[in-house]
Amino acid sequence: NPWGRDILEAMAMGLPVLSVGTDATFVETGVTGVLQSPFDAAALAGDIARLADDRDRVRRMGGAARVRVATLCDGTSRARDLLDLWRGAARPT
């Protein structure tokens, strides 16, 4: 999913995310999940094993993930951003 809705949905449910890519807006390694470099299967496997062995860490990261999504994706903030976008688009050029 290039937009990342699946990541946001998981985080909103209190799940840490193990993601491959470069967008650290939502996934902060060690805080809300793990952001791994593409094409590094060994590192990805290691991250999976470490998370599987540390349920307390998974719970902490899941809680932080839920807070991150609630903070960055709340309706009021998104409505304000959209209104700013429309106002900018409506300005005469």
Residue, then its C-alpha position, 0 to 999 in steps of 0.5 A: n500500500p503506497w499510501g500507508r493506510d494499513i500502517l495507520e489502521a494497525m497503529a490506531m489499534g495499538l499495534p507496533v508496526l514493522s515497516v520497510g521504507t523511508d517514511a518515518t512520519f508515523v513509524e519511529t524505530g524503537v518507539t512506535g515500531v521498527l522502520q527497516s531498510p528495503f532489501d535487508a532480509a537478515a535485519l528484518a528477520g532479526d527485528i521480527a525475532r526481537l519483537a516476538d521475544d519481548r511482549d512488554r516492548v511490543r505493548r509499549m510500542g503499540g501504546a505509543a503507536r496509538v498515541r502517534v496516530a491519534t495526535l497526527c490524524d485527529g479530525t480537527s487537525r486534518a480539517r484545519d489542514l484541508l481548509d488551509l489547502w482550499r484557501g491556498a488553492a482559492r487565492p488569485t494567481 
